[in-house]
Amino acid sequence: MGTNQTSSQSLNRQYNFYYDQKGTGNFSSINCGPSVTTMAAKWADSTYSQLPQDARNTIRSTGGWWYTNDIVNFLNGK
């Protein structure tokens, strides 16, 4: 662990990719899956334009937790 930092690497972006699940519609209290998924897509592609609300309207639009297969299906456009 030493006392001196000798190198570093940052994965930050020069654009905003953060989406807070608060205020993401009727299911904002459980929209962590849609929020994280759209944040990851935006982080990877600055031109990505879908929001957590769009993800929720696409997968489990009537509510419910998102599971791993929901994330995969949304990112694959299913």
PDB file of N, CA, C and O in Angstrom, chain B, residues numbered from 101:
ATOM      1  N   MET B 101       0.819  -1.190   0.000  1.00  0.00           N
ATOM      2  CA  MET B 101       0.000   0.000   0.000  1.00  0.00           C
ATOM      3  C   MET B 101       0.860   1.251   0.000  1.00  0.00           C
ATOM      4  O   MET B 101       0.366   2.287  -0.443  1.00  0.00           O
ATOM      5  N   GLY B 102       2.050   1.244   0.438  1.00  0.00           N
ATOM      6  CA  GLY B 102       2.950   2.387   0.322  1.00  0.00           C
ATOM      7  C   GLY B 102       2.382   3.695   0.824  1.00  0.00           C
ATOM      8  O   GLY B 102       1.259   3.736   1.328  1.00  0.00           O
ATOM      9  N   THR B 103       3.128   4.740   0.694  1.00  0.00           N
ATOM     10  CA  THR B 103       2.682   6.062   1.136  1.00  0.00           C
ATOM     11  C   THR B 103       2.521   7.037  -0.010  1.00  0.00           C
ATOM     12  O   THR B 103       1.978   8.125   0.180  1.00  0.00           O
ATOM     13  N   ASN B 104       2.977   6.675  -1.190  1.00  0.00           N
ATOM     14  CA  ASN B 104       2.896   7.562  -2.346  1.00  0.00           C
ATOM     15  C   ASN B 104       2.077   6.935  -3.459  1.00  0.00           C
ATOM     16  O   ASN B 104       2.250   5.765  -3.800  1.00  0.00           O
ATOM     17  N   GLN B 105       1.197   7.722  -4.009  1.00  0.00           N
ATOM     18  CA  GLN B 105       0.431   7.254  -5.168  1.00  0.00           C
ATOM     19  C   GLN B 105       1.315   7.413  -6.387  1.00  0.00           C
ATOM     20  O   GLN B 105       1.834   8.498  -6.650  1.00  0.00           O
ATOM     21  N   THR B 106       1.486   6.337  -7.128  1.00  0.00           N
ATOM     22  CA  THR B 106       2.375   6.386  -8.285  1.00  0.00           C
ATOM     23  C   THR B 106       1.635   6.390  -9.611  1.00  0.00           C
ATOM     24  O   THR B 106       2.214   6.731 -10.642  1.00  0.00           O
ATOM     25  N   SER B 107       0.351   6.011  -9.597  1.00  0.00           N
ATOM     26  CA  SER B 107      -0.435   6.064 -10.828  1.00  0.00           C
ATOM     27  C   SER B 107      -1.912   6.051 -10.475  1.00  0.00           C
ATOM     28  O   SER B 107      -2.295   5.718  -9.353  1.00  0.00           O
ATOM     29  N   SER B 108      -2.732   6.418 -11.446  1.00  0.00           N
ATOM     30  CA  SER B 108      -4.184   6.391 -11.266  1.00  0.00           C
ATOM     31  C   SER B 108      -4.863   6.301 -12.621  1.00  0.00           C
ATOM     32  O   SER B 108      -4.257   6.558 -13.661  1.00  0.00           O
ATOM     33  N   GLN B 109      -6.125   5.932 -12.585  1.00  0.00           N
ATOM     34  CA  GLN B 109      -6.923   5.858 -13.804  1.00  0.00           C
ATOM     35  C   GLN B 109      -8.339   6.266 -13.454  1.00  0.00           C
ATOM     36  O   GLN B 109      -8.861   5.865 -12.413  1.00  0.00           O
ATOM     37  N   SER B 110      -8.958   7.046 -14.295  1.00  0.00           N
ATOM     38  CA  SER B 110     -10.319   7.508 -14.053  1.00  0.00           C
ATOM     39  C   SER B 110     -11.251   6.990 -15.139  1.00  0.00           C
ATOM     40  O   SER B 110     -10.891   6.941 -16.315  1.00  0.00           O
ATOM     41  N   LEU B 111     -12.446   6.607 -14.728  1.00  0.00           N
ATOM     42  CA  LEU B 111     -13.464   6.183 -15.678  1.00  0.00           C
ATOM     43  C   LEU B 111     -14.563   7.234 -15.802  1.00  0.00           C
ATOM     44  O   LEU B 111     -15.634   6.958 -16.343  1.00  0.00           O
ATOM     45  N   ASN B 112     -14.295   8.443 -15.297  1.00  0.00           N
ATOM     46  CA  ASN B 112     -15.274   9.518 -15.387  1.00  0.00           C
ATOM     47  C   ASN B 112     -15.515   9.914 -16.835  1.00  0.00           C
ATOM     48  O   ASN B 112     -14.685   9.676 -17.712  1.00  0.00           O
ATOM     49  N   ARG B 113     -16.645  10.510 -17.057  1.00  0.00           N
ATOM     50  CA  ARG B 113     -17.004  11.008 -18.382  1.00  0.00           C
ATOM     51  C   ARG B 113     -17.112  12.524 -18.327  1.00  0.00           C
ATOM     52  O   ARG B 113     -17.303  13.099 -17.255  1.00  0.00           O
ATOM     53  N   GLN B 114     -16.992  13.161 -19.463  1.00  0.00           N
ATOM     54  CA  GLN B 114     -17.108  14.610 -19.548  1.00  0.00           C
ATOM     55  C   GLN B 114     -18.547  15.070 -19.740  1.00  0.00           C
ATOM     56  O   GLN B 114     -18.791  16.241 -20.028  1.00  0.00           O
ATOM     57  N   TYR B 115     -19.484  14.171 -19.584  1.00  0.00           N
ATOM     58  CA  TYR B 115     -20.909  14.476 -19.739  1.00  0.00           C
ATOM     59  C   TYR B 115     -21.670  13.827 -18.590  1.00  0.00           C
ATOM     60  O   TYR B 115     -21.167  12.910 -17.940  1.00  0.00           O
ATOM     61  N   ASN B 116     -22.876  14.306 -18.346  1.00  0.00           N
ATOM     62  CA  ASN B 116     -23.694  13.789 -17.261  1.00  0.00           C
ATOM     63  C   ASN B 116     -24.345  12.472 -17.681  1.00  0.00           C
ATOM     64  O   ASN B 116     -25.046  12.419 -18.691  1.00  0.00           O
ATOM     65  N   PHE B 117     -24.118  11.433 -16.924  1.00  0.00           N
ATOM     66  CA  PHE B 117     -24.741  10.143 -17.199  1.00  0.00           C
ATOM     67  C   PHE B 117     -25.545   9.652 -16.001  1.00  0.00           C
ATOM     68  O   PHE B 117     -26.073   8.541 -16.025  1.00  0.00           O
ATOM     69  N   TYR B 118     -25.643  10.460 -14.966  1.00  0.00           N
ATOM     70  CA  TYR B 118     -26.321  10.040 -13.734  1.00  0.00           C
ATOM     71  C   TYR B 118     -27.820  10.308 -13.813  1.00  0.00           C
ATOM     72  O   TYR B 118     -28.241  11.406 -14.177  1.00  0.00           O
ATOM     73  N   TYR B 119     -28.625   9.301 -13.470  1.00  0.00           N
ATOM     74  CA  TYR B 119     -30.071   9.454 -13.361  1.00  0.00           C
ATOM     75  C   TYR B 119     -30.494   9.029 -11.956  1.00  0.00           C
ATOM     76  O   TYR B 119     -30.208   7.908 -11.537  1.00  0.00           O
ATOM     77  N   ASP B 120     -31.158   9.895 -11.242  1.00  0.00           N
ATOM     78  CA  ASP B 120     -31.700   9.581  -9.932  1.00  0.00           C
ATOM     79  C   ASP B 120     -33.051   8.918 -10.148  1.00  0.00           C
ATOM     80  O   ASP B 120     -33.847   9.397 -10.956  1.00  0.00           O
ATOM     81  N   GLN B 121     -33.324   7.833  -9.448  1.00  0.00           N
ATOM     82  CA  GLN B 121     -34.601   7.149  -9.654  1.00  0.00           C
ATOM     83  C   GLN B 121     -35.767   7.953  -9.112  1.00  0.00           C
ATOM     84  O   GLN B 121     -36.911   7.719  -9.503  1.00  0.00           O
ATOM     85  N   LYS B 122     -35.501   8.902  -8.213  1.00  0.00           N
ATOM     86  CA  LYS B 122     -36.564   9.752  -7.677  1.00  0.00           C
ATOM     87  C   LYS B 122     -37.174  10.560  -8.829  1.00  0.00           C
ATOM     88  O   LYS B 122     -36.454  11.151  -9.634  1.00  0.00           O
ATOM     89  N   GLY B 123     -38.473  10.577  -8.893  1.00  0.00           N
ATOM     90  CA  GLY B 123     -39.150  11.341  -9.938  1.00  0.00           C
ATOM     91  C   GLY B 123     -39.200  10.634 -11.281  1.00  0.00           C
ATOM     92  O   GLY B 123     -39.358  11.284 -12.315  1.00  0.00           O
ATOM     93  N   THR B 124     -39.068   9.299 -11.281  1.00  0.00           N
ATOM     94  CA  THR B 124     -39.080   8.563 -12.551  1.00  0.00           C
ATOM     95  C   THR B 124     -40.430   7.918 -12.842  1.00  0.00           C
ATOM     96  O   THR B 124     -40.508   6.923 -13.563  1.00  0.00           O
ATOM     97  N   GLY B 125     -41.491   8.488 -12.279  1.00  0.00           N
ATOM     98  CA  GLY B 125     -42.823   7.997 -12.584  1.00  0.00           C
ATOM     99  C   GLY B 125     -43.474   7.276 -11.424  1.00  0.00           C
ATOM    100  O   GLY B 125     -43.014   7.349 -10.284  1.00  0.00           O
ATOM    101  N   ASN B 126     -44.560   6.576 -11.736  1.00  0.00           N
ATOM    102  CA  ASN B 126     -45.369   5.898 -10.725  1.00  0.00           C
ATOM    103  C   ASN B 126     -44.582   4.915  -9.870  1.00  0.00           C
ATOM    104  O   ASN B 126     -44.942   4.679  -8.717  1.00  0.00           O
ATOM    105  N   PHE B 127     -43.535   4.349 -10.402  1.00  0.00           N
ATOM    106  CA  PHE B 127     -42.781   3.321  -9.687  1.00  0.00           C
ATOM    107  C   PHE B 127     -41.391   3.811  -9.278  1.00  0.00           C
ATOM    108  O   PHE B 127     -40.456   3.017  -9.183  1.00  0.00           O
ATOM    109  N   SER B 128     -41.257   5.111  -9.038  1.00  0.00           N
ATOM    110  CA  SER B 128     -39.942   5.672  -8.729  1.00  0.00           C
ATOM    111  C   SER B 128     -39.306   5.028  -7.504  1.00  0.00           C
ATOM    112  O   SER B 128     -38.080   4.977  -7.406  1.00  0.00           O
ATOM    113  N   SER B 129     -40.111   4.536  -6.573  1.00  0.00           N
ATOM    114  CA  SER B 129     -39.539   3.922  -5.373  1.00  0.00           C
ATOM    115  C   SER B 129     -38.877   2.575  -5.661  1.00  0.00           C
ATOM    116  O   SER B 129     -38.095   2.086  -4.846  1.00  0.00           O
ATOM    117  N   ILE B 130     -39.181   1.971  -6.808  1.00  0.00           N
ATOM    118  CA  ILE B 130     -38.570   0.684  -7.163  1.00  0.00           C
ATOM    119  C   ILE B 130     -37.912   0.726  -8.544  1.00  0.00           C
ATOM    120  O   ILE B 130     -37.670  -0.321  -9.144  1.00  0.00           O
ATOM    121  N   ASN B 131     -37.625   1.905  -9.042  1.00  0.00           N
ATOM    122  CA  ASN B 131     -37.015   2.038 -10.365  1.00  0.00           C
ATOM    123  C   ASN B 131     -35.487   2.011 -10.327  1.00  0.00           C
ATOM    124  O   ASN B 131     -34.832   2.635 -11.162  1.00  0.00           O
ATOM    125  N   CYS B 132     -34.925   1.292  -9.365  1.00  0.00           N
ATOM    126  CA  CYS B 132     -33.468   1.209  -9.319  1.00  0.00           C
ATOM    127  C   CYS B 132     -32.929   0.463 -10.545  1.00  0.00           C
ATOM    128  O   CYS B 132     -31.919   0.876 -11.114  1.00  0.00           O
ATOM    129  N   GLY B 133     -33.575  -0.614 -10.954  1.00  0.00           N
ATOM    130  CA  GLY B 133     -33.123  -1.368 -12.133  1.00  0.00           C
ATOM    131  C   GLY B 133     -33.150  -0.538 -13.402  1.00  0.00           C
ATOM    132  O   GLY B 133     -32.138  -0.461 -14.098  1.00  0.00           O
ATOM    133  N   PRO B 134     -34.289   0.093 -13.729  1.00  0.00           N
ATOM    134  CA  PRO B 134     -34.323   0.943 -14.912  1.00  0.00           C
ATOM    135  C   PRO B 134     -33.333   2.111 -14.848  1.00  0.00           C
ATOM    136  O   PRO B 134     -32.753   2.496 -15.863  1.00  0.00           O
ATOM    137  N   SER B 135     -33.145   2.669 -13.651  1.00  0.00           N
ATOM    138  CA  SER B 135     -32.230   3.807 -13.513  1.00  0.00           C
ATOM    139  C   SER B 135     -30.783   3.391 -13.740  1.00  0.00           C
ATOM    140  O   SER B 135     -30.056   4.044 -14.488  1.00  0.00           O
ATOM    141  N   VAL B 136     -30.367   2.311 -13.099  1.00  0.00           N
ATOM    142  CA  VAL B 136     -28.994   1.840 -13.250  1.00  0.00           C
ATOM    143  C   VAL B 136     -28.727   1.396 -14.684  1.00  0.00           C
ATOM    144  O   VAL B 136     -27.648   1.644 -15.223  1.00  0.00           O
ATOM    145  N   THR B 137     -29.696   0.748 -15.295  1.00  0.00           N
ATOM    146  CA  THR B 137     -29.521   0.260 -16.660  1.00  0.00           C
ATOM    147  C   THR B 137     -29.351   1.404 -17.648  1.00  0.00           C
ATOM    148  O   THR B 137     -28.469   1.357 -18.505  1.00  0.00           O
ATOM    149  N   THR B 138     -30.185   2.429 -17.535  1.00  0.00           N
ATOM    150  CA  THR B 138     -30.057   3.554 -18.458  1.00  0.00           C
ATOM    151  C   THR B 138     -28.804   4.371 -18.167  1.00  0.00           C
ATOM    152  O   THR B 138     -28.211   4.940 -19.083  1.00  0.00           O
ATOM    153  N   MET B 139     -28.393   4.437 -16.895  1.00  0.00           N
ATOM    154  CA  MET B 139     -27.127   5.118 -16.577  1.00  0.00           C
ATOM    155  C   MET B 139     -25.950   4.403 -17.228  1.00  0.00           C
ATOM    156  O   MET B 139     -25.067   5.044 -17.797  1.00  0.00           O
ATOM    157  N   ALA B 140     -25.937   3.088 -17.144  1.00  0.00           N
ATOM    158  CA  ALA B 140     -24.842   2.320 -17.739  1.00  0.00           C
ATOM    159  C   ALA B 140     -24.802   2.517 -19.257  1.00  0.00           C
ATOM    160  O   ALA B 140     -23.729   2.668 -19.843  1.00  0.00           O
ATOM    161  N   ALA B 141     -25.966   2.515 -19.877  1.00  0.00           N
ATOM    162  CA  ALA B 141     -26.026   2.720 -21.331  1.00  0.00           C
ATOM    163  C   ALA B 141     -25.546   4.119 -21.699  1.00  0.00           C
ATOM    164  O   ALA B 141     -24.821   4.292 -22.679  1.00  0.00           O
ATOM    165  N   LYS B 142     -25.950   5.117 -20.915  1.00  0.00           N
ATOM    166  CA  LYS B 142     -25.524   6.498 -21.171  1.00  0.00           C
ATOM    167  C   LYS B 142     -24.029   6.640 -20.934  1.00  0.00           C
ATOM    168  O   LYS B 142     -23.347   7.338 -21.684  1.00  0.00           O
ATOM    169  N   TRP B 143     -23.509   5.984 -19.893  1.00  0.00           N
ATOM    170  CA  TRP B 143     -22.070   6.032 -19.611  1.00  0.00           C
ATOM    171  C   TRP B 143     -21.275   5.481 -20.795  1.00  0.00           C
ATOM    172  O   TRP B 143     -20.228   6.017 -21.157  1.00  0.00           O
ATOM    173  N   ALA B 144     -21.786   4.407 -21.387  1.00  0.00           N
ATOM    174  CA  ALA B 144     -21.096   3.765 -22.506  1.00  0.00           C
ATOM    175  C   ALA B 144     -21.245   4.528 -23.820  1.00  0.00           C
ATOM    176  O   ALA B 144     -20.384   4.431 -24.695  1.00  0.00           O
ATOM    177  N   ASP B 145     -22.336   5.287 -23.963  1.00  0.00           N
ATOM    178  CA  ASP B 145     -22.629   5.980 -25.221  1.00  0.00           C
ATOM    179  C   ASP B 145     -23.251   7.339 -24.909  1.00  0.00           C
ATOM    180  O   ASP B 145     -24.400   7.407 -24.473  1.00  0.00           O
ATOM    181  N   SER B 146     -22.520   8.396 -25.122  1.00  0.00           N
ATOM    182  CA  SER B 146     -22.996   9.743 -24.779  1.00  0.00           C
ATOM    183  C   SER B 146     -24.240  10.150 -25.555  1.00  0.00           C
ATOM    184  O   SER B 146     -24.945  11.071 -25.142  1.00  0.00           O
ATOM    185  N   THR B 147     -24.523   9.487 -26.665  1.00  0.00           N
ATOM    186  CA  THR B 147     -25.701   9.847 -27.462  1.00  0.00           C
ATOM    187  C   THR B 147     -26.945   9.067 -27.058  1.00  0.00           C
ATOM    188  O   THR B 147     -28.028   9.314 -27.589  1.00  0.00           O
ATOM    189  N   TYR B 148     -26.805   8.135 -26.131  1.00  0.00           N
ATOM    190  CA  TYR B 148     -27.948   7.347 -25.656  1.00  0.00           C
ATOM    191  C   TYR B 148     -28.970   8.294 -25.034  1.00  0.00           C
ATOM    192  O   TYR B 148     -28.609   9.138 -24.214  1.00  0.00           O
ATOM    193  N   SER B 149     -30.232   8.164 -25.412  1.00  0.00           N
ATOM    194  CA  SER B 149     -31.215   9.166 -24.989  1.00  0.00           C
ATOM    195  C   SER B 149     -32.369   8.633 -24.149  1.00  0.00           C
ATOM    196  O   SER B 149     -33.199   9.419 -23.691  1.00  0.00           O
ATOM    197  N   GLN B 150     -32.447   7.328 -23.933  1.00  0.00           N
ATOM    198  CA  GLN B 150     -33.566   6.809 -23.141  1.00  0.00           C
ATOM    199  C   GLN B 150     -33.349   7.099 -21.658  1.00  0.00           C
ATOM    200  O   GLN B 150     -32.220   7.122 -21.168  1.00  0.00           O
ATOM    201  N   LEU B 151     -34.451   7.317 -20.968  1.00  0.00           N
ATOM    202  CA  LEU B 151     -34.437   7.634 -19.546  1.00  0.00           C
ATOM    203  C   LEU B 151     -34.987   6.456 -18.747  1.00  0.00           C
ATOM    204  O   LEU B 151     -35.572   5.542 -19.329  1.00  0.00           O
ATOM    205  N   PRO B 152     -34.812   6.459 -17.427  1.00  0.00           N
ATOM    206  CA  PRO B 152     -35.377   5.381 -16.623  1.00  0.00           C
ATOM    207  C   PRO B 152     -36.871   5.166 -16.873  1.00  0.00           C
ATOM    208  O   PRO B 152     -37.339   4.027 -16.863  1.00  0.00           O
ATOM    209  N   GLN B 153     -37.620   6.243 -17.095  1.00  0.00           N
ATOM    210  CA  GLN B 153     -39.046   6.114 -17.385  1.00  0.00           C
ATOM    211  C   GLN B 153     -39.274   5.305 -18.659  1.00  0.00           C
ATOM    212  O   GLN B 153     -40.201   4.497 -18.724  1.00  0.00           O
ATOM    213  N   ASP B 154     -38.444   5.516 -19.659  1.00  0.00           N
ATOM    214  CA  ASP B 154     -38.568   4.773 -20.915  1.00  0.00           C
ATOM    215  C   ASP B 154     -38.313   3.287 -20.682  1.00  0.00           C
ATOM    216  O   ASP B 154     -39.015   2.432 -21.223  1.00  0.00           O
ATOM    217  N   ALA B 155     -37.312   2.996 -19.880  1.00  0.00           N
ATOM    218  CA  ALA B 155     -36.997   1.600 -19.576  1.00  0.00           C
ATOM    219  C   ALA B 155     -38.164   0.951 -18.839  1.00  0.00           C
ATOM    220  O   ALA B 155     -38.555  -0.171 -19.160  1.00  0.00           O
ATOM    221  N   ARG B 156     -38.715   1.646 -17.863  1.00  0.00           N
ATOM    222  CA  ARG B 156     -39.857   1.109 -17.098  1.00  0.00           C
ATOM    223  C   ARG B 156     -41.060   0.895 -18.005  1.00  0.00           C
ATOM    224  O   ARG B 156     -41.781  -0.091 -17.850  1.00  0.00           O
ATOM    225  N   ASN B 157     -41.282   1.791 -18.935  1.00  0.00           N
ATOM    226  CA  ASN B 157     -42.418   1.640 -19.848  1.00  0.00           C
ATOM    227  C   ASN B 157     -42.228   0.482 -20.820  1.00  0.00           C
ATOM    228  O   ASN B 157     -43.194  -0.002 -21.410  1.00  0.00           O
ATOM    229  N   THR B 158     -40.990   0.037 -20.987  1.00  0.00           N
ATOM    230  CA  THR B 158     -40.683  -1.053 -21.895  1.00  0.00           C
ATOM    231  C   THR B 158     -40.736  -2.413 -21.200  1.00  0.00           C
ATOM    232  O   THR B 158     -41.266  -3.376 -21.755  1.00  0.00           O
ATOM    233  N   ILE B 159     -40.195  -2.490 -20.003  1.00  0.00           N
ATOM    234  CA  ILE B 159     -40.106  -3.741 -19.247  1.00  0.00           C
ATOM    235  C   ILE B 159     -40.865  -3.576 -17.934  1.00  0.00           C
ATOM    236  O   ILE B 159     -40.599  -2.634 -17.188  1.00  0.00           O
ATOM    237  N   ARG B 160     -41.796  -4.466 -17.640  1.00  0.00           N
ATOM    238  CA  ARG B 160     -42.600  -4.447 -16.408  1.00  0.00           C
ATOM    239  C   ARG B 160     -43.277  -3.092 -16.199  1.00  0.00           C
ATOM    240  O   ARG B 160     -43.144  -2.471 -15.145  1.00  0.00           O
ATOM    241  N   SER B 161     -43.991  -2.655 -17.207  1.00  0.00           N
ATOM    242  CA  SER B 161     -44.638  -1.336 -17.179  1.00  0.00           C
ATOM    243  C   SER B 161     -45.719  -1.212 -16.107  1.00  0.00           C
ATOM    244  O   SER B 161     -46.116  -0.101 -15.755  1.00  0.00           O
ATOM    245  N   THR B 162     -46.193  -2.333 -15.592  1.00  0.00           N
ATOM    246  CA  THR B 162     -47.211  -2.278 -14.542  1.00  0.00           C
ATOM    247  C   THR B 162     -46.608  -2.415 -13.151  1.00  0.00           C
ATOM    248  O   THR B 162     -47.335  -2.581 -12.171  1.00  0.00           O
ATOM    249  N   GLY B 163     -45.287  -2.345 -13.059  1.00  0.00           N
ATOM    250  CA  GLY B 163     -44.598  -2.390 -11.779  1.00  0.00           C
ATOM    251  C   GLY B 163     -43.863  -3.692 -11.552  1.00  0.00           C
ATOM    252  O   GLY B 163     -43.915  -4.604 -12.376  1.00  0.00           O
ATOM    253  N   GLY B 164     -43.187  -3.766 -10.441  1.00  0.00           N
ATOM    254  CA  GLY B 164     -42.413  -4.945 -10.073  1.00  0.00           C
ATOM    255  C   GLY B 164     -40.922  -4.703 -10.194  1.00  0.00           C
ATOM    256  O   GLY B 164     -40.458  -3.852 -10.951  1.00  0.00           O
ATOM    257  N   TRP B 165     -40.183  -5.497  -9.406  1.00  0.00           N
ATOM    258  CA  TRP B 165     -38.728  -5.405  -9.434  1.00  0.00           C
ATOM    259  C   TRP B 165     -38.185  -5.815 -10.788  1.00  0.00           C
ATOM    260  O   TRP B 165     -38.773  -6.650 -11.476  1.00  0.00           O
ATOM    261  N   TRP B 166     -37.078  -5.234 -11.163  1.00  0.00           N
ATOM    262  CA  TRP B 166     -36.345  -5.690 -12.336  1.00  0.00           C
ATOM    263  C   TRP B 166     -35.345  -6.742 -11.890  1.00  0.00           C
ATOM    264  O   TRP B 166     -34.706  -6.609 -10.846  1.00  0.00           O
ATOM    265  N   TYR B 167     -35.218  -7.785 -12.694  1.00  0.00           N
ATOM    266  CA  TYR B 167     -34.257  -8.844 -12.437  1.00  0.00           C
ATOM    267  C   TYR B 167     -33.189  -8.809 -13.525  1.00  0.00           C
ATOM    268  O   TYR B 167     -33.312  -8.066 -14.499  1.00  0.00           O
ATOM    269  N   THR B 168     -32.157  -9.604 -13.358  1.00  0.00           N
ATOM    270  CA  THR B 168     -31.046  -9.601 -14.315  1.00  0.00           C
ATOM    271  C   THR B 168     -31.528  -9.807 -15.740  1.00  0.00           C
ATOM    272  O   THR B 168     -31.049  -9.138 -16.655  1.00  0.00           O
ATOM    273  N   ASN B 169     -32.468 -10.723 -15.945  1.00  0.00           N
ATOM    274  CA  ASN B 169     -32.957 -10.964 -17.311  1.00  0.00           C
ATOM    275  C   ASN B 169     -33.699  -9.750 -17.858  1.00  0.00           C
ATOM    276  O   ASN B 169     -33.707  -9.542 -19.071  1.00  0.00           O
ATOM    277  N   ASP B 170     -34.320  -8.945 -17.005  1.00  0.00           N
ATOM    278  CA  ASP B 170     -34.979  -7.718 -17.472  1.00  0.00           C
ATOM    279  C   ASP B 170     -33.956  -6.724 -17.988  1.00  0.00           C
ATOM    280  O   ASP B 170     -34.172  -6.076 -19.013  1.00  0.00           O
ATOM    281  N   ILE B 171     -32.843  -6.602 -17.280  1.00  0.00           N
ATOM    282  CA  ILE B 171     -31.754  -5.707 -17.716  1.00  0.00           C
ATOM    283  C   ILE B 171     -31.213  -6.162 -19.056  1.00  0.00           C
ATOM    284  O   ILE B 171     -31.054  -5.361 -19.977  1.00  0.00           O
ATOM    285  N   VAL B 172     -30.932  -7.444 -19.159  1.00  0.00           N
ATOM    286  CA  VAL B 172     -30.398  -8.011 -20.413  1.00  0.00           C
ATOM    287  C   VAL B 172     -31.402  -7.796 -21.553  1.00  0.00           C
ATOM    288  O   VAL B 172     -31.020  -7.361 -22.639  1.00  0.00           O
ATOM    289  N   ASN B 173     -32.664  -8.096 -21.315  1.00  0.00           N
ATOM    290  CA  ASN B 173     -33.676  -7.928 -22.358  1.00  0.00           C
ATOM    291  C   ASN B 173     -33.812  -6.470 -22.781  1.00  0.00           C
ATOM    292  O   ASN B 173     -33.943  -6.189 -23.973  1.00  0.00           O
ATOM    293  N   PHE B 174     -33.784  -5.544 -21.839  1.00  0.00           N
ATOM    294  CA  PHE B 174     -33.893  -4.130 -22.205  1.00  0.00           C
ATOM    295  C   PHE B 174     -32.689  -3.706 -23.046  1.00  0.00           C
ATOM    296  O   PHE B 174     -32.851  -3.064 -24.084  1.00  0.00           O
ATOM    297  N   LEU B 175     -31.496  -4.059 -22.603  1.00  0.00           N
ATOM    298  CA  LEU B 175     -30.294  -3.664 -23.347  1.00  0.00           C
ATOM    299  C   LEU B 175     -30.219  -4.331 -24.725  1.00  0.00           C
ATOM    300  O   LEU B 175     -29.603  -3.792 -25.644  1.00  0.00           O
ATOM    301  N   ASN B 176     -30.839  -5.490 -24.864  1.00  0.00           N
ATOM    302  CA  ASN B 176     -30.880  -6.163 -26.160  1.00  0.00           C
ATOM    303  C   ASN B 176     -32.067  -5.723 -27.016  1.00  0.00           C
ATOM    304  O   ASN B 176     -32.253  -6.219 -28.127  1.00  0.00           O
ATOM    305  N   GLY B 177     -32.863  -4.797 -26.499  1.00  0.00           N
ATOM    306  CA  GLY B 177     -33.984  -4.277 -27.264  1.00  0.00           C
ATOM    307  C   GLY B 177     -35.162  -5.211 -27.364  1.00  0.00           C
ATOM    308  O   GLY B 177     -35.916  -5.147 -28.334  1.00  0.00           O
ATOM    309  N   LYS B 178     -35.340  -6.078 -26.389  1.00  0.00           N
ATOM    310  CA  LYS B 178     -36.453  -7.036 -26.434  1.00  0.00           C
ATOM    311  C   LYS B 178     -37.607  -6.557 -25.617  1.00  0.00           C
ATOM    312  O   LYS B 178     -38.631  -7.235 -25.539  1.00  0.00           O
TER     313      LYS B 178
END
